[in-house]
Structures are given as structure tokens and as C-alpha cells.
Amino acid sequence: MGKALPVTGHVFRVDRDRGPQWYMKFRLPNGKQVQRRIGPAWTSKRETAADGYFTKRQAQRELDRTLEKARRGELGGATSSSATFSEALDEWLRYVEHDRERKRTTVTDYRHMVDRIKPVLGDERVGDLTTDRLEAYRDDLIAQGLANRTINKYLVVLHGVFQRAMKVYGLEANPMTLVEKRPNRERVDIDVYSREEVMALVRAGASELDSAIYLTAAFTGLRMGELLALRWRDVDFKLDAIRVRRNFTGGKEDTPKSGRGRTVPMAAEVAQALARLSRREDFTEDDDLVFCGKFGGHVMPSKLRLRYKEALEKANLRPLRFHDLRHTFGTHAIRTADSREVMEWMGHQDLKTTQIYLSFKPQADAAKRISDAFAEPKASMGDHPRSLVNSPRE
């Protein structure tokens, strides 16, 4: 028997969609760490909390009472047999958001997946969820028609939840270890616009601003959120370059999807379009948005997508997604640039992602080179043409 460890703990507040919540985290004498929700946090300036709410002082009292029970051996311990999977999901979300400091957009995606998992698995005990049960859940996702890539995201979340449960609730093994992922098939049915089609789209833009957005998207490969977060300080007319530092998504700015900035060459057509925008009356300072709304704020993605669709109809173009303007850049850029250059420009983390565009790279002389490879070798001076075929063996 090991020596009993001191029982210690602390309270902390977590901002949830349903409002801020108080949590307690403590260690039992056997070394196990336990986390429990105390209740909704009282944020009003009134000193007395409403029924069901907790001030920080009240939350601390709840923790103190719990710690005292643990020291007397009355708590019973929190194990995988007592914790629900809903509790495990909440603990994992808190862990990735606060302890692991994941990007806000990533946590938002996790939260959406957790909200879909809870109604199906949330009421079951962590220790009761077997590999067979989790495979059945995966098969349900398949039956719903979800893409393999989306299904695998759910499986990654579930694996992470059980890994965390092993540490927090003493779960002996991760049942997700034997759950097979779905095969990830790379998308090869990319459809993009030609230069002439891009220019037709630009001419059909509802405003000079929209036209400049479409042109910049197709000629730089920036994602929509990166375009909408672009500021004048990021546009370098001297070096013909655009620095990608921020991304606008979910109504807020964050770092780019790759988590790091990058620099993209600015084609002459884009430089001319942005130079015209820079001569507008307002919002041309370094910290101002390049593509801004009427009052200088961010353009809303949903409204931009709607105007984009209207521009496609006006230009009589086939309806590709706004994101396909990014693919348009990649497909055209790979024709004259090295794959690794395009990888850097587009902010890809894996060269395999960039190499998808290689299948669209035209090989104008490919047919001639193949013909040359199969051509009969030319006879040297003085050789009989048939001697190359019928020469006797030595």
C-alpha cells in the first residue's frame, strides 16, 4: 500500500454557451484527480446570489466540504464506474480549451461534435462503453451519410475523451484504440475557373469591393476568413506581397487555419485592384480592414456568399463554391511554380495536400516525349538499318 497523498483542490470558472460555470478539481488520497461541476456562476454586482447560483466564495465552500469528506474517506472516489460519459466529455472539453490552449475555432468544432455525441452516449458510464459499442456508434455515423473525413474527426474526439478519462477517472484502457477509422480518400474532382471566367466573375461583382475580393481570392489562394481579416499593413506594394496573419471566422478574428502566418505573392492584377481600393475616402489606415463593411467592420461571410452566387448567375458561370477560388489559384499556380512554393503560399501543412493540384498540371509536350521514347533509334553512319535488329550475338 502506497502512502496516502494530501487531499488538495481548487475552484475555477469556465465560460459555457449556457453561461459561466464553477468547477472544482481535487486529488483523492490514492492520487486520482477528480473534476466536478459546482453550478452556474453568479456574475451580477448584487452580493447575494440567486437560488441555484454560486459566487466564488460559495464555490470555495462547496470545494472545502468535498475535500473534508474526502479526507474522512466518505467520498467514495470518482471512478470510471461512477462517471457518466457526458461528464467525461465536459472534462475533455475543459482540458483541451484551458490546459492545452487549443484555438478557439478548433474548440468550437469540438463543442459541436460533443453536442451531437451526448444525446447518444452521454448517459452511459465511461467504464461501460466497449469497443463494440463504439464501433456501432461509428456505423451509425456511416449510415447517416457523413463523409469519411467527418466520421474520423468524431473518432479522434472520442479517442481523446477516453485518454483523458484514463487519467481523471482511472479508466484502465482506451476502448477506441481498436476502433478502425474510415479510409480517407483524397478529393480529386476539383473544378476551377479559367482566367477568363475569373475576370467575368470580377466584372459581375456587385461593387468594386466585391470584385476585388473575388480577384484576390482567385489570384492569391487566400481563404475567405483570411481575406476578411486582411489589413492594409499586410499589403506590401513595394515587394508585391500579401502577408497572411489573421483569419475571421465565427464572428471573431483568430490566427490562420495552419496556426502560423505566411507571405503570398501579389499578382499585378491584384495590386492594381487593391491600389484602387486604397484611394477610397475612409478606412485606409494601416490597422483598417482592406475589405470592410460600410462602417469599417468585417464583411459578414454569409452575405458575401450570397452576393457571390448572384455574381455567378450574372456572369452565367457554373456554380462553384467560393472556396473553389482558392483551388483555382492552386491549380494555376502549380503550372509554373514548384510544389513546395505553392504549399507555402497556400498554407498547407502537408505536401500531399498541395500535390492534389499536380494532376491538373498540363503537360503540353508529354505526348511528344512519349512518342520519342518509343521511336526507333537512329542508325549511325555506315550502319545498315537492319543490322541494329539482326546483328548476330557474340
Beta strands, then each sheet from edge to edge (+ up, - down):
strand 1: 9-16
strand 2: 19-27
strand 3: 33-40
strand 4: 235-236
strand 5: 241-244
strand 6: 247-249
strand 7: 252-254
strand 8: 262-265
sheet 1: 1+ 2- 3+
sheet 2: 4+ 5- 8+
sheet 3: 6+ 7-
end
